[in-house]
């Protein structure tokens, strides 16, 4: 039994023990791995769970079970979920250049549709999940950074929340409606990710956007560019709302900062 694991871990463990299908076992194991604290004393438990998960996935594939993976691209991945005809495809096409098939016929989307949303130069991958909620699609949602729920009523929201709970999907989520303006939708999706946009300022004075976690420091910024920058760091010059700030590695950055690193 792992030490200091939260109660949710043991609930997931019970779900694993009582699961009838391999897909349900895989989902419960993925939840256990996510919830198990990471420290020296839990290394063996993590290794055992990971090995068990790999074995189950291999067995599932051998028996012909269909598993689909979506390669994460961009700075974050958001899965769009909703019931049939809720407006998922409309939302995807509104926020990206993707051209999913949009129809009044239910279940037109039979496989995940992917598009890339631009937010102030930062790229966010949007994945539309078919409303059949097949286990392999739920696995994609569990691995995403956040969930955008498209619903036209409180009842629809409740159903999707129940689907998420039953599939152990606990990511951050936001409720959206396709008829909202494009700018408002982008702000909603970006706002739930807990990220900020900062800009690298090179010798040519061009600004390139970068996504960082809220509360990140100059050190976090420098490490994203190149690990050697920390050893050779002198100071950072930050342009913030019309003023210049000279800062060290521990200085916290804010959304919209333009950072120029000065090295030894």
Buried (B, 14 or more C-beta within 10 A) or exposed (E): EBEEBEEBBBBBBEBBEEBEEBBBBBBBBBBBBBBBBEEEEBEEBBEEBEEBBEEBBEEBEEEEBEEEEBEBEBBBBBBBBBBEBBBBBBBBBBBBEBEBEBEEEEEBBEEBBBBBBBBEEBBBBBBBBBBEBBBBBBBBBBBBBBBBBBBBEEEBBEBBBEBBEEBBBBBEBBBBBBEBEEEEBBEBBBEBBEBBBBBBBEEEEEBEBBBBEEEBBBBBBBBBBEEEBEEEBEBBBBBBEEEEEEBEBEBEBBEEBBBBBEEE
